[in-house]
Amino acid sequence: MSEILKWFNLSLRWLMEAGIVAGLGYWGYETGGSTVIKIMLAIGVPVVGFGFWGFVDFRNMGKMSKPMRLLQELVISGLAAVALYSVGQHFFGWALGLISIIYHILVYVLGGTLLKS
């Protein structure tokens, strides 16, 4: 059963990350003015979001490394969920938020960690 839950949680991780990219990109496209700006925002906003995600390395923060990584992931996925909700995609906003919460709970229930050594 534990193995099935690990695969399920890996699938949730994939859905969460794809939802973050899609959500931030969709928000960027919807909030842009001209077509060129829409396309630039649709590409640029997810790049900035994942750039922030990958740029900061919490492994050297001692006891605060795991809570800071959790906070970072929840903030990014939360911002993407709110972005979707704010442009009228209420269902997908709520779904992304729920997927993120379930994923993060299962990581710790299954004894995992968000930081890889």
MMTF fields as JSON, N, C-alpha, C and O atoms, coordinates in Angstrom:
{
  "mmtfVersion": "1.0.0",
  "mmtfProducer": "UNKNOWN",
  "numBonds": 467,
  "numAtoms": 468,
  "numGroups": 117,
  "numChains": 1,
  "numModels": 1,
  "chainsPerModel": [1],
  "groupsPerChain": [117],
  "chainIdList": ["A"],
  "bondAtomList": [4, 2, 8, 6, 12, 10, 16, 14, 20, 18, 24, 22, 28, 26, 32, 30, 36, 34, 40, 38, 44, 42, 48, 46, 52, 50, 56, 54, 60, 58, 64, 62, 68, 66, 72, 70, 76, 74, 80, 78, 84, 82, 88, 86, 92, 90, 96, 94, 100, 98, 104, 102, 108, 106, 112, 110, 116, 114, 120, 118, 124, 122, 128, 126, 132, 130, 136, 134, 140, 138, 144, 142, 148, 146, 152, 150, 156, 154, 160, 158, 164, 162, 168, 166, 172, 170, 176, 174, 180, 178, 184, 182, 188, 186, 192, 190, 196, 194, 200, 198, 204, 202, 208, 206, 212, 210, 216, 214, 220, 218, 224, 222, 228, 226, 232, 230, 236, 234, 240, 238, 244, 242, 248, 246, 252, 250, 256, 254, 260, 258, 264, 262, 268, 266, 272, 270, 276, 274, 280, 278, 284, 282, 288, 286, 292, 290, 296, 294, 300, 298, 304, 302, 308, 306, 312, 310, 316, 314, 320, 318, 324, 322, 328, 326, 332, 330, 336, 334, 340, 338, 344, 342, 348, 346, 352, 350, 356, 354, 360, 358, 364, 362, 368, 366, 372, 370, 376, 374, 380, 378, 384, 382, 388, 386, 392, 390, 396, 394, 400, 398, 404, 402, 408, 406, 412, 410, 416, 414, 420, 418, 424, 422, 428, 426, 432, 430, 436, 434, 440, 438, 444, 442, 448, 446, 452, 450, 456, 454, 460, 458, 464, 462],
  "bondOrderList": [1, 1, 1, 1, 1, 1, 1, 1, 1, 1, 1, 1, 1, 1, 1, 1, 1, 1, 1, 1, 1, 1, 1, 1, 1, 1, 1, 1, 1, 1, 1, 1, 1, 1, 1, 1, 1, 1, 1, 1, 1, 1, 1, 1, 1, 1, 1, 1, 1, 1, 1, 1, 1, 1, 1, 1, 1, 1, 1, 1, 1, 1, 1, 1, 1, 1, 1, 1, 1, 1, 1, 1, 1, 1, 1, 1, 1, 1, 1, 1, 1, 1, 1, 1, 1, 1, 1, 1, 1, 1, 1, 1, 1, 1, 1, 1, 1, 1, 1, 1, 1, 1, 1, 1, 1, 1, 1, 1, 1, 1, 1, 1, 1, 1, 1, 1],
  "groupList": [{"groupName": "MET", "atomNameList": ["N", "CA", "C", "O"], "elementList": ["N", "C", "C", "O"], "formalChargeList": [0, 0, 0, 0], "bondAtomList": [1, 0, 2, 1, 3, 2], "bondOrderList": [1, 1, 2], "singleLetterCode": "M", "chemCompType": "L-PEPTIDE LINKING"}, {"groupName": "SER", "atomNameList": ["N", "CA", "C", "O"], "elementList": ["N", "C", "C", "O"], "formalChargeList": [0, 0, 0, 0], "bondAtomList": [1, 0, 2, 1, 3, 2], "bondOrderList": [1, 1, 2], "singleLetterCode": "S", "chemCompType": "L-PEPTIDE LINKING"}, {"groupName": "GLU", "atomNameList": ["N", "CA", "C", "O"], "elementList": ["N", "C", "C", "O"], "formalChargeList": [0, 0, 0, 0], "bondAtomList": [1, 0, 2, 1, 3, 2], "bondOrderList": [1, 1, 2], "singleLetterCode": "E", "chemCompType": "L-PEPTIDE LINKING"}, {"groupName": "ILE", "atomNameList": ["N", "CA", "C", "O"], "elementList": ["N", "C", "C", "O"], "formalChargeList": [0, 0, 0, 0], "bondAtomList": [1, 0, 2, 1, 3, 2], "bondOrderList": [1, 1, 2], "singleLetterCode": "I", "chemCompType": "L-PEPTIDE LINKING"}, {"groupName": "LEU", "atomNameList": ["N", "CA", "C", "O"], "elementList": ["N", "C", "C", "O"], "formalChargeList": [0, 0, 0, 0], "bondAtomList": [1, 0, 2, 1, 3, 2], "bondOrderList": [1, 1, 2], "singleLetterCode": "L", "chemCompType": "L-PEPTIDE LINKING"}, {"groupName": "LYS", "atomNameList": ["N", "CA", "C", "O"], "elementList": ["N", "C", "C", "O"], "formalChargeList": [0, 0, 0, 0], "bondAtomList": [1, 0, 2, 1, 3, 2], "bondOrderList": [1, 1, 2], "singleLetterCode": "K", "chemCompType": "L-PEPTIDE LINKING"}, {"groupName": "TRP", "atomNameList": ["N", "CA", "C", "O"], "elementList": ["N", "C", "C", "O"], "formalChargeList": [0, 0, 0, 0], "bondAtomList": [1, 0, 2, 1, 3, 2], "bondOrderList": [1, 1, 2], "singleLetterCode": "W", "chemCompType": "L-PEPTIDE LINKING"}, {"groupName": "PHE", "atomNameList": ["N", "CA", "C", "O"], "elementList": ["N", "C", "C", "O"], "formalChargeList": [0, 0, 0, 0], "bondAtomList": [1, 0, 2, 1, 3, 2], "bondOrderList": [1, 1, 2], "singleLetterCode": "F", "chemCompType": "L-PEPTIDE LINKING"}, {"groupName": "ASN", "atomNameList": ["N", "CA", "C", "O"], "elementList": ["N", "C", "C", "O"], "formalChargeList": [0, 0, 0, 0], "bondAtomList": [1, 0, 2, 1, 3, 2], "bondOrderList": [1, 1, 2], "singleLetterCode": "N", "chemCompType": "L-PEPTIDE LINKING"}, {"groupName": "ARG", "atomNameList": ["N", "CA", "C", "O"], "elementList": ["N", "C", "C", "O"], "formalChargeList": [0, 0, 0, 0], "bondAtomList": [1, 0, 2, 1, 3, 2], "bondOrderList": [1, 1, 2], "singleLetterCode": "R", "chemCompType": "L-PEPTIDE LINKING"}, {"groupName": "ALA", "atomNameList": ["N", "CA", "C", "O"], "elementList": ["N", "C", "C", "O"], "formalChargeList": [0, 0, 0, 0], "bondAtomList": [1, 0, 2, 1, 3, 2], "bondOrderList": [1, 1, 2], "singleLetterCode": "A", "chemCompType": "L-PEPTIDE LINKING"}, {"groupName": "GLY", "atomNameList": ["N", "CA", "C", "O"], "elementList": ["N", "C", "C", "O"], "formalChargeList": [0, 0, 0, 0], "bondAtomList": [1, 0, 2, 1, 3, 2], "bondOrderList": [1, 1, 2], "singleLetterCode": "G", "chemCompType": "PEPTIDE LINKING"}, {"groupName": "VAL", "atomNameList": ["N", "CA", "C", "O"], "elementList": ["N", "C", "C", "O"], "formalChargeList": [0, 0, 0, 0], "bondAtomList": [1, 0, 2, 1, 3, 2], "bondOrderList": [1, 1, 2], "singleLetterCode": "V", "chemCompType": "L-PEPTIDE LINKING"}, {"groupName": "TYR", "atomNameList": ["N", "CA", "C", "O"], "elementList": ["N", "C", "C", "O"], "formalChargeList": [0, 0, 0, 0], "bondAtomList": [1, 0, 2, 1, 3, 2], "bondOrderList": [1, 1, 2], "singleLetterCode": "Y", "chemCompType": "L-PEPTIDE LINKING"}, {"groupName": "THR", "atomNameList": ["N", "CA", "C", "O"], "elementList": ["N", "C", "C", "O"], "formalChargeList": [0, 0, 0, 0], "bondAtomList": [1, 0, 2, 1, 3, 2], "bondOrderList": [1, 1, 2], "singleLetterCode": "T", "chemCompType": "L-PEPTIDE LINKING"}, {"groupName": "PRO", "atomNameList": ["N", "CA", "C", "O"], "elementList": ["N", "C", "C", "O"], "formalChargeList": [0, 0, 0, 0], "bondAtomList": [1, 0, 2, 1, 3, 2], "bondOrderList": [1, 1, 2], "singleLetterCode": "P", "chemCompType": "L-PEPTIDE LINKING"}, {"groupName": "ASP", "atomNameList": ["N", "CA", "C", "O"], "elementList": ["N", "C", "C", "O"], "formalChargeList": [0, 0, 0, 0], "bondAtomList": [1, 0, 2, 1, 3, 2], "bondOrderList": [1, 1, 2], "singleLetterCode": "D", "chemCompType": "L-PEPTIDE LINKING"}, {"groupName": "GLN", "atomNameList": ["N", "CA", "C", "O"], "elementList": ["N", "C", "C", "O"], "formalChargeList": [0, 0, 0, 0], "bondAtomList": [1, 0, 2, 1, 3, 2], "bondOrderList": [1, 1, 2], "singleLetterCode": "Q", "chemCompType": "L-PEPTIDE LINKING"}, {"groupName": "HIS", "atomNameList": ["N", "CA", "C", "O"], "elementList": ["N", "C", "C", "O"], "formalChargeList": [0, 0, 0, 0], "bondAtomList": [1, 0, 2, 1, 3, 2], "bondOrderList": [1, 1, 2], "singleLetterCode": "H", "chemCompType": "L-PEPTIDE LINKING"}],
  "groupTypeList": [0, 1, 2, 3, 4, 5, 6, 7, 8, 4, 1, 4, 9, 6, 4, 0, 2, 10, 11, 3, 12, 10, 11, 4, 11, 13, 6, 11, 13, 2, 14, 11, 11, 1, 14, 12, 3, 5, 3, 0, 4, 10, 3, 11, 12, 15, 12, 12, 11, 7, 11, 7, 6, 11, 7, 12, 16, 7, 9, 8, 0, 11, 5, 0, 1, 5, 15, 0, 9, 4, 4, 17, 2, 4, 12, 3, 1, 11, 4, 10, 10, 12, 10, 4, 13, 1, 12, 11, 17, 18, 7, 7, 11, 6, 10, 4, 11, 4, 3, 1, 3, 3, 13, 18, 3, 4, 12, 13, 12, 4, 11, 11, 14, 4, 4, 5, 1],
  "groupIdList": [1, 2, 3, 4, 5, 6, 7, 8, 9, 10, 11, 12, 13, 14, 15, 16, 17, 18, 19, 20, 21, 22, 23, 24, 25, 26, 27, 28, 29, 30, 31, 32, 33, 34, 35, 36, 37, 38, 39, 40, 41, 42, 43, 44, 45, 46, 47, 48, 49, 50, 51, 52, 53, 54, 55, 56, 57, 58, 59, 60, 61, 62, 63, 64, 65, 66, 67, 68, 69, 70, 71, 72, 73, 74, 75, 76, 77, 78, 79, 80, 81, 82, 83, 84, 85, 86, 87, 88, 89, 90, 91, 92, 93, 94, 95, 96, 97, 98, 99, 100, 101, 102, 103, 104, 105, 106, 107, 108, 109, 110, 111, 112, 113, 114, 115, 116, 117],
  "secStructList": [7, 2, 2, 2, 2, 2, 2, 2, 2, 2, 2, 2, 2, 2, 2, 2, 2, 2, 2, 2, 2, 2, 2, 2, 2, 2, 2, 2, 2, 2, 2, 7, 1, 1, 2, 2, 2, 2, 2, 2, 2, 2, 2, 2, 2, 2, 2, 2, 2, 2, 2, 2, 2, 2, 2, 7, 7, 7, 6, 6, 1, 4, 4, 4, 2, 2, 2, 2, 2, 2, 2, 2, 2, 2, 2, 2, 2, 2, 2, 2, 2, 2, 2, 2, 2, 2, 6, 6, 7, 2, 2, 2, 2, 2, 2, 2, 2, 2, 2, 2, 2, 2, 2, 2, 2, 2, 2, 2, 2, 6, 6, 7, 7, 1, 1, 7, 7],
  "xCoordList": [0.823, 0.0, 0.857, 0.54, 1.939, 2.83, 3.424, 3.57, 3.758, 4.324, 3.308, 3.664, 2.054, 0.997, 0.828, 0.655, 0.876, 0.766, 1.943, 1.771, 3.121, 4.285, 4.118, 4.431, 3.625, 3.377, 2.251, 2.318, 1.229, 0.119, 0.637, 0.271, 1.49, 2.015, 2.96, 3.002, 3.708, 4.554, 3.689, 4.049, 2.55, 1.611, 1.041, 0.871, 0.749, 0.279, 1.351, 1.042, 2.596, 3.701, 3.742, 3.882, 3.618, 3.626, 2.447, 2.619, 1.257, 0.076, 0.261, -0.109, 0.832, 1.051, 2.006, 1.724, 3.119, 4.088, 3.536, 3.749, 2.828, 2.21, 1.144, 1.01, 0.391, -0.625, -0.029, -0.608, 1.133, 1.8, 2.231, 1.993, 2.859, 3.292, 2.086, 2.084, 1.069, -0.119, -0.839, -1.275, -0.96, -1.667, -0.983, -1.626, 0.326, 1.054, 1.079, 0.953, 1.239, 1.224, -0.132, -0.212, -1.182, -2.534, -2.828, -3.391, -2.445, -2.636, -1.889, -2.438, -0.637, 0.151, -0.503, -0.55, -1.01, -1.667, -2.936, -3.187, -3.721, -4.996, -4.829, -5.693, -3.761, -3.584, -2.819, -2.786, -2.21, -1.467, -2.4, -3.564, -1.882, -2.68, -2.635, -3.574, -1.547, -1.408, -1.006, -0.635, -1.085, -0.738, 0.72, 1.034, 1.597, 3.014, 3.219, 3.948, 2.596, 2.718, 2.105, 2.667, 0.969, 0.326, 1.283, 1.426, 1.933, 2.847, 4.077, 4.543, 4.599, 5.769, 5.438, 6.239, 4.272, 3.879, 3.57, 3.88, 2.961, 2.63, 3.884, 3.85, 4.979, 6.252, 7.043, 7.607, 7.079, 7.929, 7.5, 8.346, 6.208, 5.746, 6.084, 6.578, 5.841, 6.266, 7.783, 8.269, 8.523, 9.986, 10.446, 11.318, 9.871, 10.225, 9.819, 10.583, 8.613, 8.146, 9.052, 9.43, 9.402, 10.27, 11.716, 12.485, 12.088, 13.416, 13.578, 14.607, 12.556, 12.564, 12.602, 13.299, 11.856, 11.795, 13.173, 13.601, 13.85, 15.137, 16.336, 17.385, 16.198, 17.326, 17.75, 18.941, 16.788, 17.084, 17.375, 16.576, 18.527, 18.909, 18.844, 19.636, 17.897, 17.671, 18.488, 18.434, 19.225, 19.914, 20.942, 21.293, 21.422, 22.453, 21.877, 22.619, 20.577, 19.946, 19.728, 19.056, 20.278, 20.146, 18.721, 18.057, 18.256, 16.921, 15.801, 14.71, 16.062, 15.022, 14.908, 14.013, 15.794, 15.803, 14.504, 13.944, 14.03, 12.804, 11.567, 10.772, 11.363, 10.198, 10.24, 9.2, 11.426, 11.537, 11.217, 10.583, 11.653, 11.342, 9.841, 9.251, 9.227, 7.784, 7.065, 6.15, 7.466, 6.855, 7.013, 6.067, 8.192, 8.438, 7.499, 6.891, 7.388, 6.532, 5.065, 4.334, 4.634, 3.237, 2.938, 1.851, 3.89, 3.685, 3.585, 2.689, 4.484, 4.464, 3.198, 2.542, 2.847, 1.633, 0.389, -0.589, 0.431, -0.686, -0.856, -1.98, 0.248, 0.17, -0.401, -1.195, 0.006, -0.524, -2.02, -2.781, -2.443, -3.865, -4.669, -5.737, -4.16, -4.843, -4.85, -5.835, -3.763, -3.708, -4.792, -5.492, -4.93, -5.993, -7.367, -8.212, -7.573, -8.871, -9.171, -10.31, -8.151, -8.352, -8.713, -9.284, -8.387, -8.761, -9.963, -10.175, -10.744, -12.013, -11.971, -13.008, -10.814, -10.693, -10.816, -9.872, -11.999, -12.222, -11.991, -11.321, -12.54, -12.382, -10.904, -10.443, -10.171, -8.763, -7.917, -6.936, -8.29, -7.605, -7.769, -6.795, -9.014, -9.266, -8.589, -8.013, -8.664, -8.069, -6.56, -6.01, -5.894, -4.447, -4.1, -3.162, -4.842, -4.608, -4.783, -3.972, -5.833, -6.107, -5.041, -4.588, -4.648, -3.596, -2.308, -1.64, -1.961, -0.743, -0.797, 0.173, -1.908, -2.04, -1.967, -1.261, -2.689, -2.67, -1.271, -0.791, -0.617, 0.738, 1.67, 2.393, 1.647, 2.576, 2.269, 3.186, 1.017, 0.672, 1.193, 1.783, 0.972, 1.411, 2.925, 3.43, 3.661, 5.125, 5.537, 6.35, 4.974, 5.379, 4.742, 5.37, 3.51, 2.873, 3.665, 3.783, 4.202, 4.967, 6.432, 7.226, 6.778, 8.124, 9.153, 10.355, 8.689, 9.607, 10.045, 9.767, 10.729, 11.189, 11.155, 11.214, 11.063, 11.052, 12.46, 12.66, 13.432, 14.83, 15.577, 15.548, 16.236, 17.063, 18.499, 18.969, 19.19, 20.581, 21.518, 22.718],
  "yCoordList": [-1.204, 0.0, 1.253, 2.231, 1.224, 2.371, 2.723, 3.898, 1.708, 1.928, 2.608, 3.482, 2.201, 2.815, 4.282, 5.138, 4.573, 5.957, 6.804, 7.98, 6.223, 6.966, 7.329, 8.449, 6.386, 6.663, 7.684, 8.566, 7.545, 8.509, 9.905, 10.876, 10.005, 11.302, 11.869, 13.081, 11.007, 11.458, 12.032, 13.026, 11.389, 11.902, 13.258, 14.152, 13.398, 14.692, 15.762, 16.901, 15.401, 16.349, 16.825, 18.018, 15.882, 16.224, 17.141, 18.146, 16.802, 17.639, 19.031, 20.028, 19.097, 20.38, 21.241, 22.412, 20.674, 21.451, 21.866, 22.994, 20.953, 21.313, 22.385, 23.298, 22.275, 23.275, 24.635, 25.665, 24.642, 25.917, 26.583, 27.773, 25.816, 26.367, 26.863, 27.987, 26.021, 26.396, 27.581, 28.499, 27.557, 28.625, 29.965, 30.971, 29.984, 31.241, 31.721, 32.916, 30.795, 31.16, 31.685, 32.678, 31.029, 31.465, 32.842, 33.707, 33.037, 34.342, 35.422, 36.491, 35.143, 36.105, 36.445, 37.61, 35.43, 35.661, 36.489, 37.42, 36.146, 36.837, 38.278, 39.112, 38.579, 39.934, 40.843, 42.056, 40.288, 41.1, 41.912, 41.556, 43.002, 43.875, 43.406, 42.774, 43.715, 43.336, 41.86, 41.237, 41.331, 39.924, 39.657, 38.621, 40.569, 40.381, 40.348, 39.492, 41.258, 41.287, 40.034, 39.464, 39.597, 38.37, 37.182, 36.404, 37.047, 35.924, 36.043, 35.05, 37.257, 37.45, 37.111, 36.47, 37.528, 37.219, 35.739, 35.158, 35.129, 33.705, 32.855, 31.789, 33.31, 32.586, 33.069, 32.264, 34.38, 34.969, 34.711, 34.482, 34.744, 34.569, 33.174, 33.076, 32.091, 30.779, 30.655, 30.004, 31.275, 31.228, 31.903, 31.383, 33.049, 33.748, 32.913, 32.797, 32.329, 31.502, 30.313, 30.061, 29.582, 28.423, 28.842, 28.115, 30.015, 30.541, 30.793, 30.462, 31.38, 31.61, 30.289, 30.154, 29.325, 28.021, 27.346, 26.787, 27.408, 26.727, 27.533, 26.964, 28.839, 29.715, 29.623, 29.645, 29.521, 29.544, 28.124, 27.212, 27.945, 26.642, 26.712, 27.403, 25.991, 26.036, 25.003, 24.992, 24.154, 23.062, 23.532, 22.781, 24.745, 25.247, 26.096, 26.811, 26.029, 26.861, 26.137, 26.662, 24.961, 24.221, 23.774, 23.215, 24.023, 23.577, 24.23, 23.672, 25.385, 26.114, 25.68, 26.143, 24.803, 24.446, 23.779, 24.146, 22.813, 22.106, 22.988, 22.992, 23.737, 24.626, 25.706, 26.074, 26.212, 27.251, 26.694, 27.37, 25.462, 24.838, 24.592, 24.825, 24.129, 23.917, 25.238, 25.303, 26.272, 27.584, 28.071, 28.597, 27.9, 28.315, 27.593, 28.225, 26.286, 25.517, 25.89, 26.004, 26.078, 26.456, 27.856, 28.102, 28.765, 30.116, 30.089, 30.715, 29.379, 29.342, 28.667, 29.187, 27.519, 26.841, 27.646, 27.678, 28.293, 29.144, 30.341, 30.694, 30.973, 32.11, 31.681, 32.402, 30.519, 30.02, 29.728, 30.021, 29.159, 28.873, 30.171, 30.267, 31.163, 32.458, 33.142, 33.779, 33.011, 33.604, 33.013, 33.743, 31.698, 31.056, 31.541, 31.883, 31.566, 31.996, 33.437, 33.765, 34.293, 35.717, 36.003, 37.052, 35.084, 35.294, 34.445, 34.158, 34.047, 33.375, 31.868, 31.239, 31.266, 29.807, 29.274, 28.712, 29.465, 29.13, 27.651, 27.305, 26.791, 25.351, 24.959, 24.259, 25.417, 25.042, 25.678, 25.086, 26.866, 27.491, 26.664, 26.364, 26.3, 25.469, 24.106, 23.597, 23.518, 22.192, 22.228, 21.341, 23.238, 23.34, 23.517, 22.896, 24.35, 24.528, 23.239, 22.918, 22.5, 21.233, 20.181, 19.464, 20.092, 19.142, 19.45, 18.539, 20.727, 21.126, 20.742, 20.213, 21.003, 20.678, 19.169, 18.709, 18.406, 16.943, 16.402, 15.548, 16.893, 16.434, 16.674, 15.771, 17.886, 18.219, 17.446, 17.079, 17.204, 16.378, 14.955, 14.374, 14.401, 13.025, 12.878, 11.829, 13.909, 13.825, 13.477, 12.579, 14.191, 13.976, 12.735, 12.069, 12.411, 11.185, 9.952, 8.977, 10.012, 8.888, 8.907, 8.066, 9.856, 9.911, 10.536, 10.34, 11.28, 11.887, 13.279, 13.734, 13.932, 15.291, 16.045, 15.431, 17.336, 18.147, 18.465, 18.826, 18.333, 18.625, 17.341, 16.409, 17.296, 16.147, 16.441, 17.568, 15.45, 15.639, 15.876, 16.053],
  "zCoordList": [0.0, 0.0, 0.0, -0.678, 0.758, 0.849, -0.52, -0.857, -1.291, -2.626, -3.549, -4.339, -3.443, -4.246, -3.856, -4.722, -2.562, -2.095, -2.57, -2.892, -2.616, -3.109, -4.582, -4.986, -5.384, -6.797, -6.969, -7.824, -6.148, -6.173, -5.852, -6.514, -4.835, -4.441, -5.498, -5.707, -6.156, -7.255, -8.387, -9.017, -8.63, -9.631, -9.21, -10.038, -7.925, -7.426, -7.609, -7.958, -7.377, -7.563, -9.011, -9.283, -9.928, -11.348, -11.681, -12.372, -11.194, -11.425, -10.834, -11.453, -9.641, -8.994, -9.815, -10.067, -10.226, -10.99, -12.351, -12.794, -13.012, -14.297, -14.087, -14.902, -13.0, -12.691, -12.385, -12.732, -11.733, -11.447, -12.758, -12.962, -13.635, -14.923, -15.718, -16.22, -15.827, -16.589, -15.946, -16.641, -14.634, -13.94, -14.069, -14.368, -13.845, -13.974, -15.425, -15.692, -16.346, -17.766, -18.212, -18.936, -17.789, -18.148, -17.555, -18.226, -16.3, -15.669, -16.444, -16.711, -16.804, -17.571, -18.889, -19.284, -19.575, -20.867, -20.697, -21.462, -19.704, -19.5, -19.03, -19.3, -18.346, -17.809, -18.76, -18.553, -19.787, -20.746, -21.627, -21.812, -22.165, -23.037, -24.478, -24.961, -25.162, -26.572, -26.666, -25.671, -27.853, -28.069, -27.712, -27.125, -28.055, -27.739, -26.233, -25.73, -25.509, -24.049, -23.446, -22.511, -23.96, -23.472, -23.583, -22.64, -24.734, -24.96, -24.065, -23.506, -23.933, -23.069, -21.623, -20.943, -21.144, -19.772, -19.595, -18.555, -20.605, -20.524, -20.399, -19.785, -20.967, -20.859, -19.645, -18.904, -19.448, -18.42, -16.989, -16.125, -16.723, -15.343, -14.806, -13.683, -15.555, -15.04, -14.893, -13.968, -15.801, -15.696, -14.413, -13.717, -14.098, -12.861, -11.646, -10.687, -11.687, -10.573, -10.312, -9.169, -11.358, -11.176, -10.949, -10.32, -11.461, -11.174, -9.686, -9.097, -9.085, -7.643, -6.893, -5.887, -7.387, -6.755, -6.754, -5.745, -7.888, -8.012, -7.556, -7.255, -7.5, -7.181, -5.721, -5.411, -4.84, -3.41, -2.932, -3.144, -2.286, -1.75, -0.225, 0.414, 0.334, 1.774, 2.551, 3.781, 1.886, 2.572, 3.592, 4.502, 3.457, 4.382, 5.506, 6.181, 5.716, 6.734, 8.057, 8.945, 8.195, 9.453, 9.729, 8.856, 10.944, 11.367, 10.555, 10.441, 10.003, 9.266, 7.804, 7.097, 7.342, 5.923, 5.472, 4.439, 6.233, 5.829, 5.919, 4.979, 7.002, 7.036, 5.956, 5.41, 5.646, 4.62, 3.237, 2.428, 2.96, 1.674, 1.564, 0.51, 2.634, 2.641, 2.395, 1.574, 3.087, 2.906, 1.469, 0.883, 0.908, -0.462, -1.438, -2.302, -1.297, -2.202, -2.032, -3.016, -0.797, -0.572, -1.105, -1.627, -0.976, -1.5, -3.02, -3.586, -3.687, -5.151, -5.66, -6.562, -5.097, -5.564, -5.184, -5.932, -4.023, -3.613, -4.52, -4.876, -4.9, -5.826, -7.18, -7.783, -7.643, -8.918, -8.799, -9.721, -7.683, -7.465, -7.413, -8.018, -6.696, -6.614, -7.98, -8.353, -8.715, -10.057, -10.947, -11.649, -10.919, -11.71, -11.271, -12.098, -9.984, -9.452, -9.865, -10.195, -9.847, -10.129, -11.579, -11.878, -12.484, -13.894, -14.287, -15.465, -13.294, -13.558, -13.603, -13.813, -13.414, -13.43, -12.0, -11.445, -11.422, -10.015, -9.722, -8.75, -10.553, -10.324, -10.317, -9.416, -11.328, -11.436, -10.334, -9.883, -9.908, -8.784, -7.515, -6.824, -7.22, -6.032, -6.159, -5.197, -7.359, -7.573, -7.348, -6.695, -7.881, -7.695, -6.219, -5.718, -5.54, -4.106, -3.331, -2.462, -3.64, -2.956, -3.271, -2.379, -4.536, -4.929, -4.174, -3.685, -4.077, -3.376, -1.9, -1.358, -1.263, 0.16, 0.388, 1.285, -0.415, -0.264, -0.514, 0.232, -1.556, -1.855, -0.665, -0.243, -0.133, 0.949, 2.236, 2.972, 2.501, 3.662, 3.469, 4.38, 2.28, 2.024, 2.06, 2.462, 1.648, 1.726, 3.138, 3.355, 4.098, 5.49, 6.105, 6.929, 5.722, 6.206, 5.761, 6.502, 4.546, 4.019, 4.474, 4.053, 5.322, 5.862, 4.938, 5.118, 3.957, 3.012, 3.435, 4.545, 2.532, 2.747, 1.424, 0.358, 1.484, 0.274, -0.199, -1.359, 0.687, 0.35, 0.073, 0.876, -1.049, -1.375, -0.973, -1.128, -0.466, -0.004, -1.155, -0.947]
}
